[in-house]
Every structure is written in C-alpha cells, then in structure tokens.
C-alpha cells in the first residue's frame, strides 16, 4: 500500500469528461455550420440588448446593487431638515 493519498482528477480529465467535451465540440461545429446565416443575421438585432445588459452589469460596481439607489441623497435631505 502507498502512504500517499490519491490525487482526484477533475471531471474534464476523466474519460467521460473527455468524451463529452469532444461530443460538445463536434455538435457546436455542426450547429455553427448549419445555422450561421441565422445567427449572424440576428446578431445586429441582439447587439444593442447585449450592450445594455453589459453596461448594467458593469456599472453597478459603483454602488451596492439595486437597493442603494436613493440612499446617498436621502441621508443629506434628512440631516438638513
């Protein structure tokens, strides 16, 4: 018996994970080849939506999420009264 613990492999290193990865790669390539005209045709319509979602996601780093929109101005208003 060995005294060293067995190293656990990740899922993608296992034979099942490797086979699944190859299958997904082939399926993705076939889907792209058969449907690229549809995907590229709708891309200009989806681009503004993706830009809006991206801006919303990245610009929320300036404050703490949706709950903090009015907190900064309300504190000053209450102190002034």
C-alpha positions as CSV (number, residue, x, y, z in Angstrom):
1,X,0.0,0.0,0.0
2,X,1.1,3.5,-0.7
3,X,1.1,6.1,2.0
4,X,0.4,9.0,-0.4
5,X,-3.3,10.0,-0.8
6,X,-4.8,9.5,-4.2
7,X,-5.0,12.6,-6.4
8,X,-8.5,13.3,-7.6
9,X,-8.9,14.1,-11.2
10,X,-11.3,16.8,-12.4
11,X,-14.3,15.8,-14.4
12,X,-12.8,17.1,-17.7
13,X,-9.7,14.9,-17.1
14,X,-11.8,11.7,-16.8
15,X,-12.6,9.6,-19.9
16,X,-16.3,10.5,-19.6
17,X,-15.5,14.2,-19.5
18,X,-13.1,13.9,-22.4
19,X,-15.8,12.2,-24.5
20,X,-18.4,14.7,-23.5
21,X,-16.0,17.6,-24.5
22,X,-15.3,16.0,-27.9
23,X,-19.1,15.5,-28.4
24,X,-19.9,19.1,-27.5
25,X,-17.1,20.4,-29.7
26,X,-18.4,18.4,-32.7
27,X,-22.1,19.4,-32.0
28,X,-21.1,23.0,-31.7
29,X,-19.2,22.9,-35.0
30,X,-22.1,21.3,-36.8
31,X,-24.6,23.7,-35.4
32,X,-22.4,26.7,-36.4
33,X,-22.0,25.3,-39.9
34,X,-25.8,24.7,-40.4
35,X,-27.1,27.8,-38.7
36,X,-24.5,30.5,-39.1
37,X,-26.7,32.5,-41.5
38,X,-29.4,32.7,-38.9
39,X,-27.1,33.5,-36.1
40,X,-25.2,36.2,-38.0
41,X,-28.5,37.6,-39.3
42,X,-30.0,38.2,-35.9
43,X,-26.7,39.5,-34.3
44,X,-27.3,43.2,-35.3
45,X,-30.7,43.0,-33.6
46,X,-29.3,41.5,-30.4
47,X,-26.2,43.7,-30.1
48,X,-28.0,46.7,-28.5
49,X,-29.6,44.4,-26.0
50,X,-26.3,42.8,-25.1
51,X,-24.7,46.3,-24.8
52,X,-27.4,47.3,-22.3
53,X,-27.1,44.2,-20.2
54,X,-23.3,44.6,-20.2
55,X,-23.5,48.2,-19.1
56,X,-26.0,47.4,-16.4
57,X,-23.8,44.6,-15.1
58,X,-20.5,46.5,-15.1
59,X,-21.8,49.9,-14.0
60,X,-23.4,48.5,-10.8
61,X,-19.9,48.3,-9.3
62,X,-20.1,52.0,-8.4
63,X,-22.8,51.3,-5.7
64,X,-24.1,48.3,-3.8
65,X,-26.6,46.8,-6.2
66,X,-30.3,47.8,-6.7
67,X,-31.0,48.6,-3.0
68,X,-28.7,51.6,-2.7
69,X,-30.0,53.9,-5.5
70,X,-31.5,56.6,-3.3
71,X,-29.6,56.2,-0.1
72,X,-26.9,58.9,-0.7
73,X,-29.3,61.8,-1.4
74,X,-31.8,60.8,1.2
75,X,-29.3,60.9,4.1
76,X,-28.3,64.5,3.2
77,X,-32.0,65.5,2.9
78,X,-32.9,64.1,6.3
79,X,-29.8,65.8,8.0
80,X,-30.7,69.2,6.5
81,X,-34.2,69.1,8.0
